[in-house]
Amino acid sequence: MKCFVLFYLFCISKSLSVNGNPKVIIVGAGAAGIAAASKLIQNGIDDVIILEAENRYGGRINSTRIGEYWADLGGQWVHGVEGNVAYELASPLGLLSKSRRPGGPEEPPLTSKLRESTGNTLSEEITAALLEHVESISSNYTGIEELKTGSYGEYFETKFKDWFEKHPEISANLRKPLLHNMELMTMAAEGADDWNKVSILGSTQAPACAGFNEINWKDRAYGTILDIMMKRYPNLDDELPVLNKTLLNKKVSKINYGEEGSVKVTTTDGNEYTADHVIFTASLGVLKADHARIFKPPLPEKNKNAIERLGMGKNAKILMYYENPWWKSRENTHNSFYWTEEDRNEIENDSDKSWLLGLAYDSIVEYKPKLYFLWLSGPYAEQMERIPDDQLRNQTVEFLQKFLGSTGNITEPTEIIRSFWNTNENFRGSYSFPTMQSVGTNAGPHDLGTPVMRKGVPVLQFAGEATDPAHFSNVHGAIVSGWREADRLINLYSKE
């Protein structure tokens, strides 16, 4: 009997390699889905379709026009050099720059300032000391084994408590506002809406790629990386037929993978598609909200535990284009914002205005000197996404007048656009992060990315930034995960 089973499995394996082209459905046309489809097609597996819920491809890469520029409402910077596949794809084509200057390298270097809600600016000496301390504790991570909860917040608050005691020049009424600012700034990188939700150990286990951390796309935007993978750039004549195989406005409602034969994928418009393999690349936010409804039978405990225990971040962006910028033509200042306790208390419980407490920092966008950028962190992004357009415009200008009015005559933007990652049910958040629960139970990206097998063959696979243990939360992590799942099938069907 044992010999018969082994012979049977051998025959299945041989039939897979002999039968040639499998049918593959990819759910989601973001970086992971595009990466997987491109690699499959390049390697002869071309019976592929991508089902995309949105009316565009790109996922959490959303490059759009504003004024005369291409700009990003999602992924914006290439984070790091060494081991970063996005950098390796784009840099040889001359598309990237390490300059943080809006007009390019000829502009003055970037300077950082801390702006108070009174309109005052923290002194240069205190600002420099504060930023130096943040850099020190963010790169060394000493003493994390002594933490009680193991959270990012506990670590930073402990380190700052000691630091404040050594710097009596920072008044007591300034310390809490500065901590609020530090939380907004650090959670811009970590993704969470609360630094007490993020595991400091989980963050240190996946260090960033070495090299400059905010590499920009010059006059282009991050959507270019999709064109590079699909070979639409630099030579359109070499284009792979990925977009021809992509169906937009196709939201998946059910994936039945448990029965013998093909996997059945149903979309909300009532259509059904069948495949030998499904690669699911939708966001962790979608999985957290809908996995119990989508998958039949329910997912294995390993995948399910990772979905439920990993965290999904809530960040947001506001982009403003000024035909006649109000800032000085050669000013290149990065401002981060903090509220006095009195000002914070005044609007904290105001449902119309409290979203302003999430505005962490600003910047003039590199190579796009008429473009102004605001980042939101903390538990305020959803509120910002739900307010009317006029309210957004008016309150944003009021905010800038309050914090930056002393630097110039703040004017109305010619155009203003914002992201909707958190209230869009096709994303339900920005990017993933490790929680104390996910780290403590080892229910992390590797578990989420584990394929569901049937008789030794992967029928349901997972890709996306949240499935990459080394580079979660990053575009390059999403790309690597898509290639990983494509390689899984390429290797399977190339067996002799």
Secondary structure, DSSP 8 states (H G I E B T S, - for coil): -HHHHHHHHHHHHHHHHHS----EEEE--BHHHHHHHHHHHHTT---EEEE-SSSSSBTT--EEEETTEEEESS--SB--STT-HHHHHHGGGT--B----TT-TTS---EEEEEETTS-B--HHHHHHHHHHHHHHHHH-TTGGG-SS-BHHHHHHHHHHHHHHT-TTS-HHHHHHHHHHHHHHHHHHH--S-TTSBBHHHHHTS---SS-S-BB-TTS-TTHHHHHHTT-SS-GGG--TTGGGEESS--EEEEE-SSSSSEEEEETTS-EEEESEEEE---HHHHHHHHHHHEES---HHHHHHHHHSEE---EEEEEE-SS-SS-TT--EEEEEE--HHHHHHHTT-TTTGGGGGEEEEEE-TT-TTEEEEEE-STTHHHHHHS-HHHHHHHHHHHHHHHHGGGS-----SEEEE--TTT-TTT-SS-EE-BHHHHHTT-SHHHHT--EEETTEEEEEE-SGGG-TTTTTSHHHHHHHHHHHHHHHHHHHT--
